Amino acid sequence: MSLAHIGLHHYLVVSALLLGLGVLTVATRRNAVALLMGVELILNAANLNFVAFAHFVEGKVGGQAFAVFIILLAAAEAAVALAIVLAVFRGFRTIDTNATATLKE
């Protein structure tokens, strides 16, 4: 298959697969780092959608601008979340999210 035959629906299928994997990861994992990886997959699926739609709409740059904004948001989210994970690990000696249930009390 040549690159000339790759259309919008191909990008949307890949994006849907990324979104599905991200949601599955967030729903099934108890490890905090795996949860963060799932959130990153979801954000990357949104990025792919924005860039694909911007590519197929002539003269629009909004998709790339939104993608850069999401990348910046993901970097900030990763920094804050990893700091929280490190703080939880220092207190509980585990990054299992079920072990932190005592934080509710």
FENFENNOR-V283179 format. One record per pair of residues at least 12 apart in sequence whose C-alpha atoms are under 10 Angstrom apart, sorted by sequence separation. I is the first residue (numbers start at 1). J is the second residue. D is the distance in Angstrom with one decimal. If there is no record, write none. Layout:
I:J:D
I:J:D
//
This chain:
22:34:9.8
23:35:9.4
25:37:7.8
26:38:5.2
50:62:8.0
51:63:4.9
52:64:9.1
54:66:9.9
85:97:9.6
88:100:7.7
22:35:8.7
25:38:5.1
26:39:7.0
50:63:4.4
51:64:5.5
22:36:9.5
24:38:7.7
25:39:8.4
49:63:8.2
50:64:6.8
51:65:8.9
22:37:7.6
23:38:6.5
26:41:9.7
48:63:9.1
50:65:8.8
51:66:8.4
88:103:9.9
22:38:4.2
23:39:7.8
25:41:8.9
26:42:9.5
47:63:8.1
48:64:9.6
50:66:6.9
51:67:6.8
21:38:7.3
22:39:6.2
25:42:9.8
47:64:8.3
50:67:6.4
51:68:9.9
20:38:9.6
21:39:9.9
22:40:7.5
23:41:8.3
47:65:10.0
49:67:9.0
19:38:8.8
22:41:4.9
23:42:7.0
47:66:7.6
48:67:7.9
18:38:9.3
19:39:9.2
21:41:7.2
22:42:5.1
46:66:9.4
47:67:5.0
50:70:10.0
19:40:9.7
20:41:8.9
21:42:8.0
22:43:8.7
46:67:7.9
47:68:8.3
18:40:9.7
19:41:6.5
20:42:8.0
22:44:9.3
47:69:9.4
18:41:6.0
19:42:4.9
22:45:8.6
44:67:8.7
47:70:7.0
17:41:9.7
18:42:6.6
19:43:8.1
21:45:9.8
43:67:9.2
46:70:8.4
47:71:8.1
17:42:9.8
18:43:9.1
19:44:8.1
20:45:9.1
15:41:9.5
16:42:9.4
18:44:7.4
19:45:5.5
44:70:8.4
15:42:8.8
18:45:5.4
19:46:8.0
43:70:7.0
44:71:8.3
17:45:8.1
18:46:9.1
43:71:8.1
15:44:8.0
16:45:6.9
15:45:4.7
16:46:9.2
18:48:9.3
43:73:9.3
44:74:9.1
14:45:8.0
15:46:7.2
40:71:9.5
43:74:7.3
13:45:10.0
15:47:8.6
16:48:9.7
12:45:8.8
15:48:6.1
16:49:9.1
11:45:9.7
12:46:9.9
14:48:8.4
15:49:6.5
40:74:6.9
14:49:9.3
39:74:8.7
40:75:9.4
12:48:8.0
13:49:9.8
11:48:7.2
12:49:6.5
15:52:9.6
40:77:9.3
11:49:7.2
36:74:9.9
39:77:9.5
40:78:8.5
39:78:9.5
11:51:9.4
12:52:7.9
8:49:9.2
11:52:6.4
12:53:9.2
36:77:8.9
37:78:9.2
10:52:9.5
11:53:9.1
36:78:7.3
9:52:9.4
8:52:6.6
7:52:9.1
8:53:7.4
33:78:9.8
36:81:7.6
36:82:8.5
8:55:8.8
8:56:7.1
33:81:8.9
7:56:8.5
32:81:8.9
33:82:7.9
36:85:10.0
32:82:8.8
32:84:9.7
33:85:7.8
32:85:6.8
31:85:9.9
32:88:9.8
34:95:10.0
32:94:9.5
33:95:7.7
35:97:9.4
31:94:8.9
32:95:5.7
33:96:9.2
31:95:5.8
32:96:6.3
33:97:9.9
30:95:8.3
31:96:4.8
32:97:6.2
30:96:5.6
31:97:6.1
32:98:9.8
29:96:9.1
30:97:5.4
31:98:8.8
29:97:8.9
30:98:6.9
30:99:9.4
//
